[in-house]
Amino acid sequence: MALDSQAKIDWVLVILFYAAMHYVEAYLATVGQHLRSHTARDGFVGRDPNLRRIYSNYQDLKYFGYNARYEMQKFVASDVTHATTSFATIQAHIKTILAGA
């Protein structure tokens, strides 16, 4: 997709965050957890031994997604590249965990 408008950049960032959140939720389901708030989920990701490694990637995506959606912060295509890398790290890590579950 061509990132030729602010709206496209913003929505890609929002989508990447929520996609990562669903990967985290998939892991949480395997340990009998379902966290209803972003705050609770953030804390769990930061404390869980299996997820701690991706905490900074998750926080990056949360920053991008929240600020694009609610604060109307102006992001650029290089931010999407950064966010895509963070998402790929989260995706690969959680897929590895789930494959062993």
MIKOLNU-606998 format. One record per residue: residue number from 1; x, y, z of N, C-alpha, C, O in turn. Coordinates in steps of 0.2 Angstrom, whole numbers, plus 5000, padded with zeros to 4 digits. Atoms other than C-alpha are relative to their C-alpha. Example, Ala and Ser with C-alpha at 12.3 -4.5 7.8 and 13.67 -1.06 7.14 Angstrom:
2
+-----+------+------+------+------+------+------+------+------+------+------+------+------+
:  nr :  npx :  npy :  npz : capx : capy : capz :  cpx :  cpy :  cpz :  opx :  opy :  opz :
+-----+------+------+------+------+------+------+------+------+------+------+------+------+
:   1 : 5004 : 4994 : 5000 : 5062 : 4978 : 5039 : 5004 : 5006 : 5000 : 5009 : 5005 : 5003 :
:   2 : 4996 : 4994 : 4999 : 5068 : 4995 : 5036 : 4996 : 5005 : 5003 : 4999 : 5011 : 5004 :
+-----+------+------+------+------+------+------+------+------+------+------+------+------+
//
This chain:
101
+-----+------+------+------+------+------+------+------+------+------+------+------+------+
:  nr :  npx :  npy :  npz : capx : capy : capz :  cpx :  cpy :  cpz :  opx :  opy :  opz :
+-----+------+------+------+------+------+------+------+------+------+------+------+------+
:   1 : 5004 : 4994 : 5000 : 5000 : 5000 : 5000 : 5004 : 5006 : 5000 : 5009 : 5007 : 5004 :
:   2 : 4997 : 4994 : 5000 : 5006 : 5017 : 4996 : 4998 : 5004 : 5006 : 4992 : 5005 : 5007 :
:   3 : 5001 : 4996 : 4995 : 5008 : 5028 : 5011 : 5000 : 5007 : 4998 : 5004 : 5011 : 5000 :
:   4 : 5000 : 4994 : 5003 : 5003 : 5043 : 5002 : 4995 : 5006 : 5003 : 4994 : 5011 : 5000 :
:   5 : 5005 : 4995 : 4996 : 4991 : 5052 : 5015 : 5001 : 4999 : 5007 : 5003 : 4993 : 5009 :
:   6 : 4999 : 5001 : 4993 : 4992 : 5055 : 5033 : 4995 : 4995 : 5003 : 4996 : 4992 : 5008 :
:   7 : 5005 : 5005 : 4998 : 4976 : 5045 : 5035 : 5002 : 4993 : 5000 : 5001 : 4989 : 5004 :
:   8 : 4997 : 5006 : 5001 : 4984 : 5030 : 5028 : 5005 : 4998 : 5005 : 5006 : 4992 : 5008 :
:   9 : 4995 : 5001 : 4995 : 4999 : 5032 : 5039 : 4997 : 4998 : 5007 : 4999 : 4994 : 5010 :
:  10 : 5003 : 5001 : 4994 : 4989 : 5034 : 5054 : 4996 : 4993 : 5001 : 4997 : 4990 : 5006 :
:  11 : 5004 : 5006 : 4999 : 4977 : 5019 : 5051 : 5005 : 4994 : 5000 : 5004 : 4989 : 5004 :
:  12 : 4995 : 5005 : 5000 : 4992 : 5008 : 5047 : 5003 : 4999 : 5007 : 5003 : 4993 : 5010 :
:  13 : 4998 : 5000 : 4994 : 4999 : 5012 : 5064 : 4995 : 4998 : 5005 : 4997 : 4994 : 5010 :
:  14 : 5005 : 5003 : 4996 : 4983 : 5009 : 5073 : 4999 : 4993 : 4999 : 4998 : 4989 : 5004 :
:  15 : 5002 : 5007 : 5001 : 4980 : 4993 : 5065 : 5006 : 4995 : 5002 : 5005 : 4990 : 5005 :
:  16 : 4994 : 5004 : 4997 : 4998 : 4987 : 5069 : 5000 : 4999 : 5007 : 5001 : 4993 : 5010 :
:  17 : 5001 : 5001 : 4993 : 4995 : 4990 : 5087 : 4995 : 4995 : 5002 : 4996 : 4991 : 5006 :
:  18 : 5005 : 5005 : 4998 : 4979 : 4981 : 5088 : 5001 : 4993 : 4998 : 4999 : 4988 : 5001 :
:  19 : 4998 : 5007 : 5002 : 4986 : 4966 : 5078 : 5004 : 4997 : 5005 : 5004 : 4992 : 5007 :
:  20 : 4995 : 5002 : 4995 : 5000 : 4965 : 5091 : 4996 : 4999 : 5006 : 4997 : 4994 : 5010 :
:  21 : 5004 : 5002 : 4994 : 4987 : 4966 : 5105 : 4996 : 4994 : 5000 : 4996 : 4990 : 5005 :
:  22 : 5003 : 5006 : 5001 : 4978 : 4952 : 5098 : 5004 : 4994 : 5000 : 5003 : 4988 : 5003 :
:  23 : 4995 : 5006 : 4999 : 4994 : 4941 : 5097 : 5001 : 4999 : 5008 : 5001 : 4994 : 5010 :
:  24 : 4999 : 5001 : 4992 : 4996 : 4945 : 5116 : 4994 : 4997 : 5003 : 4995 : 4993 : 5007 :
:  25 : 5006 : 5004 : 4998 : 4978 : 4940 : 5119 : 5000 : 4993 : 4999 : 4998 : 4989 : 5003 :
:  26 : 5000 : 5007 : 5002 : 4981 : 4924 : 5110 : 5005 : 4996 : 5005 : 5003 : 4991 : 5008 :
:  27 : 4995 : 5003 : 4995 : 4996 : 4920 : 5122 : 4996 : 5000 : 5007 : 4996 : 4995 : 5010 :
:  28 : 5003 : 5000 : 4994 : 4986 : 4926 : 5137 : 4994 : 4995 : 5001 : 4993 : 4992 : 5006 :
:  29 : 5005 : 5005 : 4999 : 4972 : 4914 : 5133 : 5003 : 4993 : 5002 : 5000 : 4989 : 5005 :
:  30 : 4996 : 5007 : 4999 : 4985 : 4899 : 5134 : 5002 : 5000 : 5007 : 5003 : 4994 : 5010 :
:  31 : 4998 : 5000 : 4993 : 4989 : 4905 : 5152 : 4993 : 5002 : 5004 : 4994 : 5003 : 5010 :
:  32 : 5007 : 4999 : 4996 : 4970 : 4907 : 5157 : 4999 : 5007 : 5002 : 4996 : 5009 : 5007 :
:  33 : 5001 : 4993 : 4998 : 4971 : 4926 : 5157 : 4996 : 5003 : 4994 : 4996 : 5002 : 4988 :
:  34 : 5003 : 4995 : 5005 : 4959 : 4939 : 5148 : 5000 : 5006 : 5003 : 4996 : 5008 : 5008 :
:  35 : 4999 : 4993 : 4997 : 4964 : 4957 : 5152 : 4996 : 5005 : 4996 : 4996 : 5005 : 4990 :
:  36 : 5005 : 4995 : 5004 : 4950 : 4970 : 5148 : 5003 : 5007 : 4999 : 5000 : 5010 : 4995 :
:  37 : 4998 : 4994 : 5000 : 4961 : 4985 : 5150 : 5007 : 5000 : 4997 : 5011 : 4996 : 4998 :
:  38 : 4994 : 5000 : 5002 : 4976 : 4991 : 5141 : 5005 : 5001 : 5005 : 5011 : 4998 : 5005 :
:  39 : 4996 : 4999 : 4995 : 4984 : 4996 : 5157 : 5002 : 4993 : 5003 : 5008 : 4992 : 5005 :
:  40 : 4999 : 5007 : 4997 : 4982 : 4978 : 5164 : 5004 : 4996 : 4995 : 5009 : 4992 : 4998 :
:  41 : 4996 : 5004 : 5005 : 4989 : 4970 : 5148 : 5007 : 5003 : 5000 : 5011 : 4999 : 4999 :
:  42 : 4993 : 4997 : 5000 : 5004 : 4982 : 5148 : 5004 : 4997 : 5006 : 5009 : 4995 : 5005 :
:  43 : 4997 : 5003 : 4994 : 5008 : 4977 : 5165 : 5002 : 4993 : 5000 : 5007 : 4991 : 5002 :
:  44 : 4999 : 5007 : 5001 : 5006 : 4959 : 5161 : 5006 : 4998 : 4995 : 5010 : 4994 : 4997 :
:  45 : 4995 : 5001 : 5005 : 5017 : 4960 : 5146 : 5007 : 5002 : 5003 : 5012 : 4998 : 5002 :
:  46 : 4993 : 4998 : 4997 : 5031 : 4969 : 5156 : 5002 : 4995 : 5005 : 5008 : 4995 : 5007 :
:  47 : 4999 : 5004 : 4995 : 5030 : 4956 : 5170 : 5001 : 4993 : 4998 : 5005 : 4989 : 5001 :
:  48 : 5000 : 5007 : 5002 : 5027 : 4939 : 5161 : 5007 : 4998 : 4997 : 5010 : 5002 : 4993 :
:  49 : 4993 : 5002 : 5003 : 5044 : 4930 : 5158 : 5000 : 4998 : 4993 : 5005 : 4999 : 4989 :
:  50 : 5000 : 5002 : 5007 : 5038 : 4924 : 5141 : 4999 : 5007 : 4995 : 5001 : 5006 : 4989 :
:  51 : 5001 : 4994 : 5004 : 5033 : 4942 : 5135 : 5004 : 5006 : 5002 : 5005 : 5010 : 4998 :
:  52 : 4996 : 4995 : 4998 : 5045 : 4953 : 5144 : 5005 : 5003 : 4994 : 5006 : 5008 : 4993 :
:  53 : 4995 : 4999 : 5005 : 5057 : 4952 : 5129 : 4997 : 5005 : 4995 : 5000 : 5008 : 4991 :
:  54 : 5003 : 4996 : 5005 : 5044 : 4961 : 5118 : 4997 : 5006 : 5002 : 4993 : 5010 : 4999 :
:  55 : 5004 : 4994 : 4997 : 5038 : 4974 : 5130 : 5002 : 5006 : 4997 : 4997 : 5010 : 4995 :
:  56 : 4999 : 4994 : 5003 : 5047 : 4988 : 5122 : 4997 : 5001 : 4993 : 4995 : 5006 : 4991 :
:  57 : 5003 : 5000 : 5006 : 5041 : 4983 : 5105 : 4992 : 5002 : 5000 : 4989 : 5006 : 4997 :
:  58 : 5007 : 4999 : 4998 : 5023 : 4983 : 5112 : 4999 : 5007 : 5002 : 4994 : 5010 : 4999 :
:  59 : 5001 : 4993 : 4998 : 5025 : 5000 : 5120 : 5001 : 5004 : 4994 : 4998 : 5009 : 4994 :
:  60 : 4999 : 4996 : 5006 : 5032 : 5007 : 5104 : 4993 : 5000 : 4995 : 4991 : 5005 : 4993 :
:  61 : 5006 : 5000 : 5004 : 5016 : 5001 : 5094 : 4994 : 5003 : 5004 : 4990 : 5007 : 5001 :
:  62 : 5005 : 4997 : 4997 : 5005 : 5007 : 5108 : 5000 : 5008 : 4999 : 4996 : 5011 : 4998 :
:  63 : 4999 : 4993 : 5001 : 5013 : 5024 : 5107 : 4998 : 5003 : 4993 : 4994 : 5008 : 4993 :
:  64 : 5002 : 4998 : 5007 : 5011 : 5025 : 5088 : 4992 : 5000 : 4999 : 4989 : 5005 : 4997 :
:  65 : 5007 : 5001 : 5001 : 4993 : 5018 : 5088 : 4996 : 5006 : 5004 : 4991 : 5009 : 5001 :
:  66 : 5004 : 4996 : 4995 : 4987 : 5029 : 5103 : 5000 : 5007 : 4997 : 4996 : 5011 : 4996 :
:  67 : 4999 : 4993 : 5003 : 4995 : 5045 : 5096 : 4997 : 5002 : 4993 : 4995 : 5007 : 4992 :
:  68 : 5003 : 4999 : 5007 : 4989 : 5043 : 5078 : 4993 : 5000 : 5001 : 4989 : 5004 : 4997 :
:  69 : 5008 : 5000 : 4999 : 4971 : 5039 : 5084 : 4997 : 5005 : 5004 : 4992 : 5008 : 5002 :
:  70 : 5003 : 4995 : 4995 : 4968 : 5051 : 5098 : 5003 : 5006 : 5001 : 5000 : 5011 : 5002 :
:  71 : 4997 : 4994 : 4999 : 4981 : 5064 : 5098 : 5002 : 5004 : 4993 : 5004 : 5009 : 4993 :
:  72 : 4999 : 4997 : 5007 : 4982 : 5067 : 5079 : 5007 : 5002 : 4999 : 5009 : 5007 : 4995 :
:  73 : 4993 : 4999 : 5001 : 5001 : 5067 : 5080 : 5002 : 4998 : 4993 : 4999 : 4993 : 4990 :
:  74 : 4998 : 5001 : 5007 : 5009 : 5068 : 5063 : 5006 : 4995 : 5000 : 5011 : 4996 : 5002 :
:  75 : 4994 : 5005 : 5001 : 5019 : 5052 : 5059 : 5001 : 5000 : 4992 : 4998 : 5002 : 4988 :
:  76 : 4998 : 5001 : 5007 : 5028 : 5048 : 5043 : 5002 : 4993 : 4998 : 5001 : 4989 : 5002 :
:  77 : 4999 : 5007 : 5003 : 5032 : 5033 : 5032 : 5005 : 4996 : 5004 : 5005 : 4990 : 5005 :
:  78 : 4995 : 5004 : 4996 : 5048 : 5029 : 5042 : 4998 : 4998 : 5007 : 5000 : 4993 : 5010 :
:  79 : 5003 : 5002 : 4994 : 5037 : 5028 : 5058 : 4997 : 4993 : 4999 : 4997 : 4989 : 5003 :
:  80 : 5004 : 5007 : 5002 : 5027 : 5014 : 5049 : 5005 : 4995 : 4999 : 5004 : 4989 : 5001 :
:  81 : 4995 : 5005 : 5000 : 5043 : 5005 : 5045 : 5003 : 4998 : 5007 : 5003 : 4992 : 5008 :
:  82 : 4999 : 5002 : 4993 : 5048 : 5006 : 5063 : 4995 : 4996 : 5003 : 4997 : 4991 : 5007 :
:  83 : 5006 : 5004 : 4997 : 5031 : 5000 : 5069 : 5000 : 4993 : 4997 : 4998 : 4988 : 5000 :
:  84 : 5001 : 5007 : 5003 : 5031 : 4986 : 5056 : 5006 : 4995 : 5003 : 5004 : 4989 : 5003 :
:  85 : 4994 : 5004 : 4997 : 5048 : 4980 : 5063 : 4998 : 4998 : 5007 : 4999 : 4992 : 5009 :
:  86 : 5002 : 5002 : 4993 : 5041 : 4980 : 5081 : 4994 : 4995 : 4999 : 4994 : 4990 : 5003 :
:  87 : 5006 : 5005 : 5001 : 5025 : 4971 : 5075 : 5003 : 4993 : 4998 : 5001 : 4988 : 5001 :
:  88 : 4997 : 5006 : 5002 : 5036 : 4958 : 5066 : 5003 : 4996 : 5006 : 5003 : 4990 : 5006 :
:  89 : 4997 : 5003 : 4994 : 5046 : 4955 : 5082 : 4995 : 4997 : 5004 : 4996 : 4991 : 5007 :
:  90 : 5006 : 5002 : 4996 : 5030 : 4953 : 5092 : 4997 : 4993 : 4997 : 4996 : 4988 : 5000 :
:  91 : 5003 : 5006 : 5004 : 5022 : 4941 : 5079 : 5004 : 4994 : 5001 : 5002 : 4989 : 5002 :
:  92 : 4996 : 5006 : 5000 : 5037 : 4930 : 5078 : 5001 : 4997 : 5007 : 5001 : 4991 : 5007 :
:  93 : 4999 : 5002 : 4994 : 5040 : 4929 : 5096 : 4994 : 4996 : 5003 : 4995 : 4990 : 5006 :
:  94 : 5006 : 5004 : 4997 : 5022 : 4924 : 5101 : 4998 : 4994 : 4996 : 4996 : 4989 : 4999 :
:  95 : 5001 : 5006 : 5004 : 5020 : 4912 : 5086 : 5005 : 4995 : 5003 : 5003 : 4989 : 5003 :
:  96 : 4995 : 5005 : 4997 : 5036 : 4903 : 5093 : 4997 : 4997 : 5007 : 4997 : 4991 : 5008 :
:  97 : 5003 : 5002 : 4994 : 5028 : 4903 : 5110 : 4994 : 4995 : 4999 : 4993 : 4990 : 5002 :
:  98 : 5006 : 5003 : 5001 : 5011 : 4897 : 5104 : 5001 : 4993 : 4997 : 4998 : 4988 : 4998 :
:  99 : 4999 : 5006 : 5003 : 5019 : 4883 : 5093 : 5003 : 4995 : 5005 : 5002 : 4989 : 5004 :
: 100 : 4997 : 5004 : 4995 : 5027 : 4876 : 5109 : 4995 : 4998 : 5005 : 4996 : 4994 : 5010 :
: 101 : 5005 : 5001 : 4995 : 5011 : 4877 : 5119 : 4996 : 4994 : 4999 : 4991 : 4992 : 5003 :
+-----+------+------+------+------+------+------+------+------+------+------+------+------+
//
